[in-house]
Amino acid sequence: MAAKEHGASGAIRPLVSTVIATTSEGFLDHSLERGRYRASEMPQGFTYSVIHRAYQRCTESDLEFGTECLHLALQYCGTNAKLIEGPPTLWKVTYKRDLAAAESIIKESLSGSACVITGVSAGAVTLADALQEAAAALDLELDVVSDLTGDNGRYLSEEFNFIQVSVNGSCLSEVKSLLVDLESANRALLHPLVVIWIHLCRPDEVMTPEPAASIMDVASAAKLRNILLYGIRLHQPEDPERWERSVSRVAEITAALVRERSPALVGQLLQA
């Protein structure tokens, strides 16, 4: 928007290090007053006529030594770029190690929220509400919905983390339905989605090993579509104090899965 209005614009950040000049012998010559200068970052924007004219008029030396393009617009077109303060996470990926830092920031940006789907089960709603409160203490914001229809359908195109709460035995049909909905959303995924199936076992329910094998098969197929599926099985205790501890444990596991997005745990049914 600034480039459209002014002809050129670029992102800047405050200098972290002091800039100094050295002599040919390798000694300190002088330093710049850091408060007066800024680091020029990306992105930069130009109207086509400005940057085209600047490139046509600049010298081979300008291009060879990587002269600042904003300066080219000023020097050859008289266009003074509008400078926009960038966020702390903005910097140029220059070296290979910068990719690891960028990946860490991306993971952090994707892990701040999740959508919890409960269906119509009262037990699932109760667990979701308790989980929402416990997750808030871990800086994970949970939105609880009964389904992903109507206005709630926006989560399919906006959210990167989903939690399906099931209490109907060992059935994975709700998770499979969620995966179908995500595939129908036809998102171009640069980063994997996380789906966590929380299976709440009632006190009188007999736990069987069948879900562990089933979720592995479903997770293997989902991974091909860049969706990481994990499972958590929670046996509901009758004691309120134990229930609170169990919910806290589920929240901790959920937050860790969302933040780490580990391929190694895909298809695992974790016990809480």
N, C-alpha and C positions, 0 to 999 in steps of 0.2 A: 504493500500500500504506500509506503514511504517512497519507494522507487518510482511508482506511478506518478506521485505528486511532484517529486523533486528531480526525477531523471536518474538518480542513483542512490543507493542506500546499502549499508553494511552493518553487520553485527560487531559489537566491540565488547571487551571485557577488561576490568582493571588489571594492571600489571601485578604479578605476584613477586617477580624478581626485579631487582634494580638493573637497569640497562647501563652498561659501561662501554667506553671506548678504550682501546689499547694502543700502545705504540708499536712500531714495527719490531722492537726488541722484546715485546711481550710484557711490558710494564703498563700500569694503569695510567691512562691519559686523563680522562675525566668521566664523570657519571652524569646521568640525566635525572632530573627531579621526577621521581616516579609518579607523584600525584598529578602531574601535568599531561601524562601520556597514557595511552590505552593500547591493548593488543587487538589487532584486527583479526576477526574470526570469520567463519562462514555461518550462515549463507550471506551472499551478496546479491543485490538485484539491480537491474538496469532496464531502462527502456531500450528497445532494440536500436533506435537511431543513435543514442548516445554511445553505447558500447561498440557498435559497428563503426562509427566515425572515429572513435578513439583508437581502435585496432588498425584502421586504415592509415591513420596519421602517425602512429608511434613508430619507433625505430626497431631494428633487429636487436639492438642492445637491450631495449626495454623488455622484449620478449625473452631473450636469452637469460637475463638475470632476474626474471620473475618480479618485475616491478609491480607494486600494488595496483590492482585494476581500478580501485577508487581514485587513486592518484592520476592514473591515465585519463580518467573521465574529467578530472579537474584541469590537468595540464593541457590536454588537446581539445577539450570541448567547453571548458569553462563551467562545467557542471559540478557544483559543490555537493557532495554526497551527504545525505541525512544519516547520522549514526544512531543505531538502536542498541541500547544496553541489553546484552544477552544474559541468560541465567547462569548460575555457577556451574552447571553441568555442561556448558557449551565449550567445546574446544575442538581443534582440528585433529582428526585421526591421521597421524604422520608416521608413527613407528608401529611395528607389529605389536608391541606391548600395549599400545593404545586400544587395540581391539578388545583385549581382556577387560580393560576399564570400561569401555563402551558397553560390553555385554553385561557387566555388573549393573550399570545404570539402567539399562533396558529392563533387566530382570526386576529391579527395584520399582520401576515405573509400572510394571505389569502386575505387581503383587500387592497392591494396596487395597484391592476390593475383590469381592466375589458375589455371585448370585446363588442363593439357596432356594431350591425348588422342593416343596413339601408335599404336593398333591393335597388330597382332602383328609388325610389321616390326622387325627387330633394328636396322636403320639409324635408324629413327625413335626407338627407345628410346635409342640412343646419343646422338643429337642432343638429345633431351629432357633427359637427365641432365646433359649439358654445359651446356645452356641454363639449367637449374635453378641450377647453381652460379654461372654468370655473372650471372644475374638477381638473385641474393641480394646481390651487391655493389652493386646499384642499388636496394636496398630493395623489390624485387618478389618476393614469395613464390610459388613455383610448386609445385602439386601435380601429380605425374605419374601418370596412370592409363592403362590399356590401352583401356578403354571406359567407357561411362556406364550400365552395367547393374548390377543388384544394389545393394549399398551405395553404389556410386559415383554412383547416380542422384540422390543428394542435391544434387550440384553443379548440377543442372539448375534447382533451385528456390532455391539459396543463392548461387551465384557470379554475378558480373557480367562476367567476362572468360574467354574460352575460346581455346585455341590448338590447332589441328588440325595435326599433323605428317604429311605425306604423302611417300612416296618412290616411289609407283607411277606413274611417268610424269606426264602433265599432267592426270590425272583429278581432277575436283572432286567425285566422288561422295561422298567421306567428309565433305566440308564440307556438302554438301546434306543428308546424313543427320543431321549435327549440328543443322542449322537446323530440320529436321523435328522432332527431339527437343525442341528449345527451344520450338518452337511448341506441341507437345503438352503441355509443362509448364504452359501456359496461365497464365503469370505476368502480373500487372497491373503493367506497367512504367512507373514514373514517370521512370526514367532509362534511357538506351539501354544495351543489352548490346554488348560488343565481341567479335567473333570474328576471329581472325587465322589465316589459312591459311599455313603454312610449307611450301613445296614444296622438298624436298631433291632436287637433281639429282645423280645419280651421275656420276663422272668420265667414263664412256663414253657418257653420255646426251646426245643432241643437243637443245638448248633450242630451242623453237619459240615463235612469237608467239601461238599459239592460246590459252594460258591467260589472257592479258591480256584478250582479248575476252570469254572465258567468265566470268571472275570479275566483270566489270563487269555482266553481265546478272544474275548471281546476287545481287550486292550491291544492285542497284537494287530487286529484289523484297524482299530482306531489310530494306532501309531502311524500307519501308512498315510493317514490323512492329516498328519501333524497335530494329533490330539493325544495328550498324555493322560491315561486313565489309571487312577489309583483306587483302592478300596480300604475302608476302615470298618471293622465290625465292633459294635459296642453292645455288650450284654447289659441290659438295664438292671441295675441293682434296686432292691426295694428300700434300702436305707438312704434317706435324703442326703446325708453327708457324703456317702460313697458316690451317689449320683452326681453331686457337684464336682467331686474330684474327677470323675470319669469324663464329664463334659469339658472340664479344663484340659484334660489330657487330649481329647479329640480336637479341641481348638489349637493346641500346641502342634499336634501332628499336621493338622490342616494348614496352619500358617507355614510350617516348614516345607510341606509339599508344594505350596503355591510359590514360595520364594525360591526354592532350590530348582524346581522343575527338573528333577533328576530322571533321566531315562532308565537308570538302573532299577528304580523301584516301580516302573510301569507294570501293571498287572498284578501287583502284590496286594494281598488282603491283610492289612495290618490290624492288630488287636489293640483295643484301647481299654 
